[in-house]
Amino acid sequence: MPTAILTGQPVPGSSIESELRSLGFDVHLASGAADTETLLARAPGEERVAVVDARFVGHPHALRLGLTDPRFPLAAIPGAVTAQPAARQALTRAMARENSAGGGTAHGGAPARAKPSVGDVDSLADRITAALDADGADVHRPELGRLVAAVPADPQARNEARQAVAAVDDEVVRLKSAVKARDGFVTTFLISPYSRYIARWCARRGLTPNQVTTASLITALIAAGCAATGTRAGFVAAGVLLIASFVLDCTDGQLARYSLQYSTLGAWLDATFDRAKEYAYYAGLALGAARGDDVWALALGAMVLQTCRHVVDFSFNEANHDATANTSPTAALSDKLDSVGWTVWVRRMIVLPIGERWAMIAVLTALTTPRITFYALLIGCAFSATYTTAGRVLRSLTRRATRTDRAATALADLADSGPLAEAAARGLRGSARRLPAITAPAVALLGGAAVVATAALTDFGGPWPLVAALVYVLTSAVAVARPLKGALDWLVPPFFRAAEYLTVLVLAAKADVNGALPAAFGLVSAVAYHHYDTVYRIRGDAGAPPQWLVRTVGGHEGRTLVICALAVLLTASQFKLALTVLAVAVALVVLVESIRFWVAAHKVGAPAVHDEGEPA
């Protein structure tokens, strides 16, 4: 149980002790700095500890935000400071220094008070926070907005603070803050107005975000099963259930924000299940259409396009995560457009975020056919992908940014180069430094386009796709032969993804045998999971997947070469079987390692994170 140490003279009628207990703290009273230091030393080292001024006046949710958020090792609000186990040493040092100084007045660096009527007071919690700041510690200060958090200096100030607390409904603010500040039109206006109340209902019954995330996955899988029936009633039910799944998908994040239940495992589940739900639904539509129409190529094309869209987002964000001089005229124009109300919503809708996309899929499933649904999805996603990618290319070309080693490492991890490309890249490293800056994305694009075009324009079973795949190995090596720090080097991972996925799609379609495209769908799903898993590890500061895993599954160039070789050496029926075996093998390897990693990270107390989901 976390420990809260109340310092200073207790105030008659104060509810601070009961509020701390309601937040799960074991409360101890300290008469001064020496007593506080003693109690701090006795607190269990594996638990959170907080130092709170007994004169604190504020909203319970202000205390919750300041003292219970699992994402931050150190956090503070006026009159309170907290540390998780990883930051206990820093808190102990600051406390010892304050005790040895013998108390005294606040000596600079105290947090700004929430209300102007509250003057500076001698608060031990604020002095500890100032000492942590002086040590260079990263102390998180949550945005309180209208919430009150204060240590009143006298009875009049206390009365004013209590009136300020009474004037703001704590629960209304808490519900409002449970909703993402930036989201799509459908989510903001059609889902969140009531899903937040579902989140509160779940919180009051002790449900966790992971349980709601799992319920959303199950609902989506049932929707996919309904779509697979191929009947009009099944399609209508599938559309309704897909919307219900999305409501639950919004609810899990809102529940996490409402109750501050963030975790590394939860972020991974939320992100992974989103992809699993959408792509399983594509498969359900393709199965449902199979009675009178074959749309597996469209389903696989939609998955390829959507995955490449995401990789563009991930690569661009990682490339600019900590870039210096990170400004451009294009970004300034974008910010200016965002200042005009109607343009904000138009720009958010045309990128077809998950809310708009799922609403479109659900409605079209219920009212039309799978083929029409996929056509609309492909057109919409292609337009949004062109719009967002063009904007990011313009930003990159007009930005005078210096990208860091961290960004280059992240892009190299996202590239997913296997042993063949790595070995060739080592030999090319010296000469690659003399090539123009545009070389990496240019050769990645040309090599990928060559292998896809060769597979599409030659007969199945001919030798040319294999030759093109060998060339692709070499171009892939050239692309990664030097650190990816160029202005457009973030395009290298999405070019690799498109090359590999489209090669599988084209060769399966050219095989022209029943079952080849579903097998290709399974293989791309397994590989895409591996690529998404890499993204989520990087986002969670957990590093890329282990090298043995990348080498075992071959890297993007190795898998492309193997698939092209299989198409040359095997008959169409044998090729279908080989794709199926390869899909199962890749899925088993990456799933087992991924689940092992994330469960282990959760058990050892990896830093809690919260992924706000797909960019709006």
WORAHU-V743943 format. One record per pair of residues at least 4 apart in sequence whose C-alpha atoms are under 6 Angstrom apart, sorted by the first residue. I is the first residue (numbers start at 1). J is the second residue. If there is no record, write none. Layout:
i | j
I | J
I | J
This chain:
i | j
2 | 25
2 | 47
2 | 48
2 | 49
3 | 25
3 | 26
3 | 49
4 | 25
4 | 26
4 | 27
4 | 49
4 | 50
4 | 51
5 | 27
5 | 28
5 | 29
5 | 51
6 | 29
6 | 30
6 | 52
6 | 53
6 | 54
7 | 30
7 | 53
7 | 54
8 | 31
8 | 54
10 | 54
20 | 25
21 | 25
30 | 35
30 | 36
33 | 99
34 | 99
36 | 40
46 | 85
47 | 85
48 | 83
48 | 84
48 | 85
49 | 82
49 | 83
50 | 81
50 | 82
51 | 80
51 | 81
51 | 125
52 | 79
52 | 80
52 | 125
53 | 79
55 | 151
56 | 79
56 | 150
56 | 151
57 | 150
58 | 148
58 | 149
59 | 148
63 | 67
64 | 68
65 | 69
66 | 76
66 | 77
67 | 82
69 | 260
70 | 608
71 | 608
71 | 609
73 | 83
73 | 84
73 | 87
74 | 82
74 | 83
74 | 139
75 | 81
75 | 82
75 | 139
75 | 140
75 | 141
76 | 80
76 | 81
76 | 141
78 | 111
78 | 113
78 | 149
78 | 150
79 | 125
79 | 126
79 | 151
80 | 125
81 | 125
83 | 87
83 | 88
94 | 128
94 | 131
105 | 122
106 | 122
106 | 127
109 | 130
110 | 126
110 | 130
114 | 148
114 | 149
118 | 152
121 | 153
132 | 137
133 | 137
152 | 157
152 | 158
178 | 254
178 | 257
178 | 258
179 | 254
183 | 616
184 | 188
184 | 348
184 | 616
185 | 189
186 | 190
186 | 355
186 | 356
187 | 191
187 | 192
187 | 355
188 | 192
191 | 195
192 | 196
195 | 251
199 | 251
199 | 254
199 | 255
202 | 207
203 | 207
209 | 252
209 | 255
209 | 256
210 | 266
212 | 252
213 | 252
216 | 245
216 | 248
216 | 249
217 | 277
219 | 245
220 | 242
220 | 245
220 | 277
223 | 238
223 | 241
223 | 242
224 | 281
224 | 284
225 | 284
226 | 234
226 | 238
227 | 234
227 | 235
227 | 238
227 | 284
227 | 285
227 | 288
228 | 284
228 | 285
228 | 287
228 | 288
229 | 234
229 | 288
230 | 288
230 | 289
234 | 238
235 | 365
235 | 366
236 | 366
238 | 242
239 | 362
239 | 365
239 | 366
251 | 255
254 | 258
255 | 259
256 | 260
256 | 261
256 | 262
262 | 608
262 | 609
262 | 610
263 | 608
263 | 609
264 | 608
264 | 609
265 | 602
267 | 610
267 | 611
268 | 272
269 | 273
273 | 277
276 | 280
282 | 299
285 | 370
286 | 295
286 | 296
289 | 293
290 | 294
296 | 517
297 | 301
300 | 521
302 | 378
303 | 307
308 | 494
309 | 385
311 | 315
311 | 494
312 | 494
315 | 319
315 | 490
316 | 490
317 | 321
318 | 407
319 | 407
323 | 401
323 | 402
323 | 403
324 | 401
324 | 402
325 | 401
326 | 401
327 | 399
328 | 395
328 | 398
328 | 399
330 | 395
338 | 344
343 | 347
350 | 384
351 | 384
352 | 356
352 | 357
353 | 357
353 | 616
354 | 358
358 | 362
361 | 365
364 | 368
364 | 373
374 | 378
376 | 380
377 | 381
378 | 382
381 | 385
385 | 389
386 | 390
395 | 399
396 | 487
403 | 485
408 | 483
408 | 484
408 | 485
414 | 493
415 | 493
416 | 555
417 | 421
417 | 555
418 | 551
418 | 554
418 | 555
419 | 423
421 | 425
421 | 473
421 | 477
424 | 477
425 | 429
425 | 477
425 | 481
428 | 432
429 | 481
437 | 486
439 | 443
440 | 479
441 | 489
441 | 491
441 | 492
443 | 447
443 | 475
444 | 476
444 | 479
444 | 492
445 | 449
445 | 495
447 | 472
447 | 475
448 | 499
449 | 453
450 | 454
451 | 468
451 | 469
452 | 503
453 | 457
454 | 458
454 | 465
455 | 465
456 | 506
460 | 510
461 | 567
461 | 568
462 | 568
463 | 568
465 | 564
466 | 564
466 | 565
469 | 561
472 | 476
473 | 557
477 | 481
484 | 489
498 | 502
500 | 560
502 | 506
508 | 516
508 | 517
511 | 572
516 | 576
519 | 579
519 | 580
522 | 583
523 | 583
524 | 528
526 | 587
529 | 533
534 | 544
537 | 542
537 | 543
537 | 544
538 | 542
538 | 543
538 | 544
548 | 552
550 | 555
554 | 558
554 | 559
566 | 570
570 | 574
570 | 575
571 | 575
579 | 583
583 | 587
587 | 591
588 | 592
590 | 594
591 | 595
595 | 599
601 | 606
602 | 606
